[in-house]
């Protein structure tokens, strides 16, 4: 651990649990970038497309049990 990280950790340990959670949230947010947002948007668009397809009767659904059963039988 670098000296600066040790110093920061020492200061963070003086904070209340709530303040430490705030720090954690801010650190995690600092990792967010545009590519993450683009991926999230793509997943949202795909989910909307699939929902619309289902509502129009263009596709059906499988239960969780059916999906897992299919996976197990394919693995054999």
Backbone as XML, in Angstrom:
<?xml version="1.0"?>
<chain id="A" units="angstrom">
  <residue number="1" name="UNK">
    <atom name="N" x="0.852" y="-1.167" z="0.000"/>
    <atom name="CA" x="0.000" y="0.000" z="0.000"/>
    <atom name="C" x="0.900" y="1.232" z="0.000"/>
  </residue>
  <residue number="2" name="UNK">
    <atom name="N" x="0.598" y="2.156" z="-0.882"/>
    <atom name="CA" x="1.415" y="3.359" z="-0.973"/>
    <atom name="C" x="1.153" y="4.271" z="0.227"/>
  </residue>
  <residue number="3" name="UNK">
    <atom name="N" x="2.098" y="5.152" z="0.528"/>
    <atom name="CA" x="1.891" y="6.080" z="1.647"/>
    <atom name="C" x="0.635" y="6.938" z="1.496"/>
  </residue>
  <residue number="4" name="UNK">
    <atom name="N" x="0.352" y="7.374" z="0.276"/>
    <atom name="CA" x="-0.843" y="8.218" z="0.097"/>
    <atom name="C" x="-2.123" y="7.423" z="0.338"/>
  </residue>
  <residue number="5" name="UNK">
    <atom name="N" x="-2.138" y="6.163" z="-0.077"/>
    <atom name="CA" x="-3.314" y="5.316" z="0.177"/>
    <atom name="C" x="-3.458" y="5.069" z="1.674"/>
  </residue>
  <residue number="6" name="UNK">
    <atom name="N" x="-2.351" y="4.833" z="2.349"/>
    <atom name="CA" x="-2.393" y="4.632" z="3.805"/>
    <atom name="C" x="-2.955" y="5.874" z="4.498"/>
  </residue>
  <residue number="7" name="UNK">
    <atom name="N" x="-2.508" y="7.034" z="4.064"/>
    <atom name="CA" x="-2.961" y="8.293" z="4.661"/>
    <atom name="C" x="-4.464" y="8.475" z="4.428"/>
  </residue>
  <residue number="8" name="UNK">
    <atom name="N" x="-4.908" y="8.217" z="3.209"/>
    <atom name="CA" x="-6.331" y="8.357" z="2.887"/>
    <atom name="C" x="-7.154" y="7.371" z="3.700"/>
  </residue>
  <residue number="9" name="UNK">
    <atom name="N" x="-6.696" y="6.135" z="3.783"/>
    <atom name="CA" x="-7.412" y="5.119" z="4.551"/>
    <atom name="C" x="-7.506" y="5.518" z="6.021"/>
  </residue>
  <residue number="10" name="UNK">
    <atom name="N" x="-6.437" y="6.069" z="6.551"/>
    <atom name="CA" x="-6.437" y="6.533" z="7.940"/>
    <atom name="C" x="-7.514" y="7.604" z="8.131"/>
  </residue>
  <residue number="11" name="UNK">
    <atom name="N" x="-7.620" y="8.526" z="7.184"/>
    <atom name="CA" x="-8.632" y="9.584" z="7.270"/>
    <atom name="C" x="-10.041" y="9.024" z="7.093"/>
  </residue>
  <residue number="12" name="UNK">
    <atom name="N" x="-10.195" y="8.083" z="6.175"/>
    <atom name="CA" x="-11.506" y="7.489" z="5.926"/>
    <atom name="C" x="-11.995" y="6.753" z="7.169"/>
  </residue>
  <residue number="13" name="UNK">
    <atom name="N" x="-11.111" y="6.104" z="7.879"/>
    <atom name="CA" x="-11.505" y="5.371" z="9.080"/>
    <atom name="C" x="-12.007" y="6.287" z="10.188"/>
  </residue>
  <residue number="14" name="UNK">
    <atom name="N" x="-11.759" y="7.567" z="10.090"/>
    <atom name="CA" x="-12.269" y="8.527" z="11.063"/>
    <atom name="C" x="-13.720" y="8.931" z="10.764"/>
  </residue>
  <residue number="15" name="UNK">
    <atom name="N" x="-14.197" y="8.610" z="9.575"/>
    <atom name="CA" x="-15.539" y="9.004" z="9.163"/>
    <atom name="C" x="-16.590" y="8.077" z="9.756"/>
  </residue>
  <residue number="16" name="UNK">
    <atom name="N" x="-17.817" y="8.551" z="9.759"/>
    <atom name="CA" x="-18.936" y="7.723" z="10.201"/>
    <atom name="C" x="-19.207" y="6.671" z="9.127"/>
  </residue>
  <residue number="17" name="UNK">
    <atom name="N" x="-19.895" y="5.602" z="9.473"/>
    <atom name="CA" x="-20.236" y="4.602" z="8.456"/>
    <atom name="C" x="-20.983" y="5.208" z="7.259"/>
  </residue>
  <residue number="18" name="UNK">
    <atom name="N" x="-21.902" y="6.111" z="7.522"/>
    <atom name="CA" x="-22.640" y="6.754" z="6.444"/>
    <atom name="C" x="-21.699" y="7.536" z="5.527"/>
  </residue>
  <residue number="19" name="UNK">
    <atom name="N" x="-20.766" y="8.266" z="6.109"/>
    <atom name="CA" x="-19.811" y="9.033" z="5.295"/>
    <atom name="C" x="-18.925" y="8.105" z="4.465"/>
  </residue>
  <residue number="20" name="UNK">
    <atom name="N" x="-18.556" y="6.972" z="5.048"/>
    <atom name="CA" x="-17.744" y="6.007" z="4.295"/>
    <atom name="C" x="-18.517" y="5.430" z="3.114"/>
  </residue>
  <residue number="21" name="UNK">
    <atom name="N" x="-19.814" y="5.184" z="3.306"/>
    <atom name="CA" x="-20.641" y="4.706" z="2.203"/>
    <atom name="C" x="-20.696" y="5.759" z="1.096"/>
  </residue>
  <residue number="22" name="UNK">
    <atom name="N" x="-20.818" y="7.018" z="1.489"/>
    <atom name="CA" x="-20.809" y="8.092" z="0.491"/>
    <atom name="C" x="-19.506" y="8.082" z="-0.311"/>
  </residue>
  <residue number="23" name="UNK">
    <atom name="N" x="-18.390" y="7.886" z="0.378"/>
    <atom name="CA" x="-17.086" y="7.826" z="-0.295"/>
    <atom name="C" x="-17.056" y="6.638" z="-1.267"/>
  </residue>
  <residue number="24" name="UNK">
    <atom name="N" x="-17.547" y="5.504" z="-0.818"/>
    <atom name="CA" x="-17.574" y="4.320" z="-1.678"/>
    <atom name="C" x="-18.391" y="4.604" z="-2.932"/>
  </residue>
  <residue number="25" name="UNK">
    <atom name="N" x="-19.573" y="5.200" z="-2.762"/>
    <atom name="CA" x="-20.417" y="5.527" z="-3.910"/>
    <atom name="C" x="-19.703" y="6.451" z="-4.881"/>
  </residue>
  <residue number="26" name="UNK">
    <atom name="N" x="-19.034" y="7.444" z="-4.361"/>
    <atom name="CA" x="-18.320" y="8.388" z="-5.231"/>
    <atom name="C" x="-17.173" y="7.708" z="-5.973"/>
  </residue>
  <residue number="27" name="UNK">
    <atom name="N" x="-16.477" y="6.834" z="-5.287"/>
    <atom name="CA" x="-15.380" y="6.107" z="-5.942"/>
    <atom name="C" x="-15.936" y="5.210" z="-7.054"/>
  </residue>
  <residue number="28" name="UNK">
    <atom name="N" x="-17.022" y="4.495" z="-6.754"/>
    <atom name="CA" x="-17.620" y="3.625" z="-7.770"/>
    <atom name="C" x="-18.117" y="4.429" z="-8.970"/>
  </residue>
  <residue number="29" name="UNK">
    <atom name="N" x="-18.726" y="5.578" z="-8.703"/>
    <atom name="CA" x="-19.192" y="6.438" z="-9.792"/>
    <atom name="C" x="-18.034" y="6.922" z="-10.658"/>
  </residue>
  <residue number="30" name="UNK">
    <atom name="N" x="-16.858" y="7.074" z="-10.049"/>
    <atom name="CA" x="-15.711" y="7.560" z="-10.815"/>
    <atom name="C" x="-15.262" y="6.546" z="-11.864"/>
  </residue>
  <residue number="31" name="UNK">
    <atom name="N" x="-15.683" y="5.286" z="-11.721"/>
    <atom name="CA" x="-15.335" y="4.264" z="-12.701"/>
    <atom name="C" x="-16.298" y="4.248" z="-13.885"/>
  </residue>
  <residue number="32" name="UNK">
    <atom name="N" x="-17.470" y="4.862" z="-13.708"/>
    <atom name="CA" x="-18.431" y="4.920" z="-14.806"/>
    <atom name="C" x="-17.851" y="5.750" z="-15.938"/>
  </residue>
  <residue number="33" name="UNK">
    <atom name="N" x="-18.029" y="5.264" z="-17.137"/>
    <atom name="CA" x="-17.594" y="6.041" z="-18.294"/>
    <atom name="C" x="-18.612" y="5.910" z="-19.398"/>
  </residue>
  <residue number="34" name="UNK">
    <atom name="N" x="-18.374" y="6.562" z="-20.499"/>
    <atom name="CA" x="-19.335" y="6.592" z="-21.591"/>
    <atom name="C" x="-19.616" y="5.204" z="-22.157"/>
  </residue>
  <residue number="35" name="UNK">
    <atom name="N" x="-18.603" y="4.342" z="-22.221"/>
    <atom name="CA" x="-18.853" y="3.018" z="-22.795"/>
    <atom name="C" x="-19.826" y="2.237" z="-21.914"/>
  </residue>
  <residue number="36" name="UNK">
    <atom name="N" x="-19.739" y="2.414" z="-20.585"/>
    <atom name="CA" x="-20.698" y="1.756" z="-19.690"/>
    <atom name="C" x="-22.107" y="2.250" z="-19.973"/>
  </residue>
  <residue number="37" name="UNK">
    <atom name="N" x="-22.240" y="3.538" z="-20.196"/>
    <atom name="CA" x="-23.551" y="4.115" z="-20.471"/>
    <atom name="C" x="-24.077" y="3.631" z="-21.823"/>
  </residue>
  <residue number="38" name="UNK">
    <atom name="N" x="-23.198" y="3.475" z="-22.791"/>
    <atom name="CA" x="-23.610" y="2.971" z="-24.105"/>
    <atom name="C" x="-24.082" y="1.520" z="-23.996"/>
  </residue>
  <residue number="39" name="UNK">
    <atom name="N" x="-23.380" y="0.725" z="-23.202"/>
    <atom name="CA" x="-23.774" y="-0.670" z="-23.004"/>
    <atom name="C" x="-25.117" y="-0.727" z="-22.283"/>
  </residue>
  <residue number="40" name="UNK">
    <atom name="N" x="-25.282" y="0.087" z="-21.262"/>
    <atom name="CA" x="-26.547" y="0.113" z="-20.526"/>
    <atom name="C" x="-27.698" y="0.503" z="-21.456"/>
  </residue>
  <residue number="41" name="UNK">
    <atom name="N" x="-27.480" y="1.506" z="-22.306"/>
    <atom name="CA" x="-28.517" y="1.934" z="-23.255"/>
    <atom name="C" x="-28.841" y="0.810" z="-24.230"/>
  </residue>
  <residue number="42" name="UNK">
    <atom name="N" x="-27.839" y="0.105" z="-24.699"/>
    <atom name="CA" x="-28.070" y="-1.001" z="-25.628"/>
    <atom name="C" x="-28.922" y="-2.091" z="-24.977"/>
  </residue>
  <residue number="43" name="UNK">
    <atom name="N" x="-28.645" y="-2.400" z="-23.707"/>
    <atom name="CA" x="-29.443" y="-3.411" z="-23.006"/>
    <atom name="C" x="-30.879" y="-2.939" z="-22.807"/>
  </residue>
  <residue number="44" name="UNK">
    <atom name="N" x="-31.056" y="-1.672" z="-22.483"/>
    <atom name="CA" x="-32.411" y="-1.125" z="-22.309"/>
    <atom name="C" x="-33.172" y="-1.202" z="-23.627"/>
  </residue>
  <residue number="45" name="UNK">
    <atom name="N" x="-32.520" y="-0.807" z="-24.723"/>
    <atom name="CA" x="-33.155" y="-0.875" z="-26.043"/>
    <atom name="C" x="-33.535" y="-2.311" z="-26.397"/>
  </residue>
  <residue number="46" name="UNK">
    <atom name="N" x="-32.642" y="-3.260" z="-26.122"/>
    <atom name="CA" x="-32.916" y="-4.666" z="-26.411"/>
    <atom name="C" x="-34.091" y="-5.180" z="-25.582"/>
  </residue>
  <residue number="47" name="UNK">
    <atom name="N" x="-34.133" y="-4.805" z="-24.309"/>
    <atom name="CA" x="-35.237" y="-5.240" z="-23.439"/>
    <atom name="C" x="-36.568" y="-4.685" z="-23.950"/>
  </residue>
  <residue number="48" name="UNK">
    <atom name="N" x="-36.571" y="-3.428" z="-24.372"/>
    <atom name="CA" x="-37.799" y="-2.831" z="-24.904"/>
    <atom name="C" x="-38.234" y="-3.543" z="-26.182"/>
  </residue>
  <residue number="49" name="UNK">
    <atom name="N" x="-37.270" y="-3.842" z="-27.044"/>
    <atom name="CA" x="-37.568" y="-4.533" z="-28.296"/>
    <atom name="C" x="-38.171" y="-5.909" z="-28.021"/>
  </residue>
  <residue number="50" name="UNK">
    <atom name="N" x="-37.585" y="-6.632" z="-27.066"/>
    <atom name="CA" x="-38.095" y="-7.966" z="-26.735"/>
    <atom name="C" x="-39.487" y="-7.899" z="-26.124"/>
  </residue>
  <residue number="51" name="UNK">
    <atom name="N" x="-39.726" y="-6.904" z="-25.264"/>
    <atom name="CA" x="-41.041" y="-6.749" z="-24.644"/>
    <atom name="C" x="-42.092" y="-6.448" z="-25.709"/>
  </residue>
  <residue number="52" name="UNK">
    <atom name="N" x="-41.785" y="-5.557" z="-26.621"/>
    <atom name="CA" x="-42.721" y="-5.231" z="-27.696"/>
    <atom name="C" x="-43.009" y="-6.455" z="-28.557"/>
  </residue>
  <residue number="53" name="UNK">
    <atom name="N" x="-41.979" y="-7.216" z="-28.861"/>
    <atom name="CA" x="-42.145" y="-8.434" z="-29.651"/>
    <atom name="C" x="-43.063" y="-9.417" z="-28.931"/>
  </residue>
  <residue number="54" name="UNK">
    <atom name="N" x="-42.896" y="-9.547" z="-27.629"/>
    <atom name="CA" x="-43.741" y="-10.441" z="-26.833"/>
    <atom name="C" x="-45.184" y="-9.942" z="-26.828"/>
  </residue>
  <residue number="55" name="UNK">
    <atom name="N" x="-45.376" y="-8.627" z="-26.624"/>
    <atom name="CA" x="-46.726" y="-8.061" z="-26.583"/>
    <atom name="C" x="-47.458" y="-8.247" z="-27.905"/>
  </residue>
  <residue number="56" name="UNK">
    <atom name="N" x="-46.723" y="-8.218" z="-29.017"/>
    <atom name="CA" x="-47.328" y="-8.384" z="-30.345"/>
    <atom name="C" x="-47.568" y="-9.854" z="-30.678"/>
  </residue>
  <residue number="57" name="UNK">
    <atom name="N" x="-47.132" y="-10.752" z="-29.794"/>
    <atom name="CA" x="-47.321" y="-12.175" z="-30.027"/>
    <atom name="C" x="-46.315" y="-12.752" z="-31.005"/>
  </residue>
  <residue number="58" name="UNK">
    <atom name="N" x="-45.249" y="-12.019" z="-31.268"/>
    <atom name="CA" x="-44.234" y="-12.472" z="-32.213"/>
    <atom name="C" x="-43.256" y="-13.465" z="-31.585"/>
  </residue>
  <residue number="59" name="UNK">
    <atom name="N" x="-43.282" y="-13.532" z="-30.288"/>
    <atom name="CA" x="-42.376" y="-14.433" z="-29.574"/>
    <atom name="C" x="-43.080" y="-14.947" z="-28.330"/>
  </residue>
  <residue number="60" name="UNK">
    <atom name="N" x="-42.618" y="-16.049" z="-27.813"/>
    <atom name="CA" x="-43.197" y="-16.565" z="-26.588"/>
    <atom name="C" x="-42.138" y="-16.555" z="-25.498"/>
  </residue>
  <residue number="61" name="UNK">
    <atom name="N" x="-42.448" y="-17.149" z="-24.391"/>
    <atom name="CA" x="-41.501" y="-17.169" z="-23.288"/>
    <atom name="C" x="-41.351" y="-18.575" z="-22.753"/>
  </residue>
  <residue number="62" name="UNK">
    <atom name="N" x="-40.271" y="-18.771" z="-22.016"/>
    <atom name="CA" x="-40.031" y="-20.044" z="-21.338"/>
    <atom name="C" x="-39.942" y="-19.781" z="-19.852"/>
  </residue>
  <residue number="63" name="UNK">
    <atom name="N" x="-40.385" y="-20.751" z="-19.065"/>
    <atom name="CA" x="-40.268" y="-20.610" z="-17.620"/>
    <atom name="C" x="-38.815" y="-20.860" z="-17.210"/>
  </residue>
  <residue number="64" name="UNK">
    <atom name="N" x="-38.499" y="-20.450" z="-16.022"/>
    <atom name="CA" x="-37.153" y="-20.677" z="-15.482"/>
    <atom name="C" x="-36.823" y="-22.167" z="-15.473"/>
  </residue>
  <residue number="65" name="UNK">
    <atom name="N" x="-37.787" y="-22.989" z="-15.055"/>
    <atom name="CA" x="-37.568" y="-24.437" z="-15.011"/>
    <atom name="C" x="-37.273" y="-24.996" z="-16.406"/>
  </residue>
  <residue number="66" name="UNK">
    <atom name="N" x="-37.993" y="-24.516" z="-17.403"/>
    <atom name="CA" x="-37.769" y="-24.986" z="-18.777"/>
    <atom name="C" x="-36.366" y="-24.620" z="-19.262"/>
  </residue>
  <residue number="67" name="UNK">
    <atom name="N" x="-35.944" y="-23.424" z="-18.948"/>
    <atom name="CA" x="-34.626" y="-22.965" z="-19.388"/>
    <atom name="C" x="-33.530" y="-23.792" z="-18.727"/>
  </residue>
  <residue number="68" name="UNK">
    <atom name="N" x="-33.607" y="-23.966" z="-17.404"/>
    <atom name="CA" x="-32.590" y="-24.735" z="-16.704"/>
    <atom name="C" x="-32.584" y="-26.202" z="-17.138"/>
  </residue>
  <residue number="69" name="UNK">
    <atom name="N" x="-33.753" y="-26.736" z="-17.369"/>
    <atom name="CA" x="-33.849" y="-28.111" z="-17.827"/>
    <atom name="C" x="-33.186" y="-28.252" z="-19.195"/>
  </residue>
  <residue number="70" name="UNK">
    <atom name="N" x="-33.406" y="-27.289" z="-20.048"/>
    <atom name="CA" x="-32.773" y="-27.290" z="-21.385"/>
    <atom name="C" x="-31.259" y="-27.209" z="-21.281"/>
  </residue>
  <residue number="71" name="UNK">
    <atom name="N" x="-30.772" y="-26.376" z="-20.407"/>
    <atom name="CA" x="-29.332" y="-26.217" z="-20.218"/>
    <atom name="C" x="-28.718" y="-27.527" z="-19.736"/>
  </residue>
  <residue number="72" name="UNK">
    <atom name="N" x="-29.360" y="-28.159" z="-18.766"/>
    <atom name="CA" x="-28.857" y="-29.414" z="-18.213"/>
    <atom name="C" x="-28.842" y="-30.505" z="-19.280"/>
  </residue>
  <residue number="73" name="UNK">
    <atom name="N" x="-29.922" y="-30.605" z="-20.061"/>
    <atom name="CA" x="-29.967" y="-31.653" z="-21.084"/>
    <atom name="C" x="-28.952" y="-31.397" z="-22.196"/>
  </residue>
  <residue number="74" name="UNK">
    <atom name="N" x="-28.682" y="-30.136" z="-22.534"/>
    <atom name="CA" x="-27.675" y="-29.825" z="-23.549"/>
    <atom name="C" x="-26.274" y="-30.133" z="-23.052"/>
  </residue>
  <residue number="75" name="UNK">
    <atom name="N" x="-26.042" y="-30.022" z="-21.758"/>
    <atom name="CA" x="-24.725" y="-30.257" z="-21.190"/>
    <atom name="C" x="-24.388" y="-31.739" z="-21.173"/>
  </residue>
  <residue number="76" name="UNK">
    <atom name="N" x="-25.389" y="-32.584" z="-21.254"/>
    <atom name="CA" x="-25.166" y="-34.044" z="-21.186"/>
    <atom name="C" x="-24.771" y="-34.596" z="-22.489"/>
  </residue>
</chain>
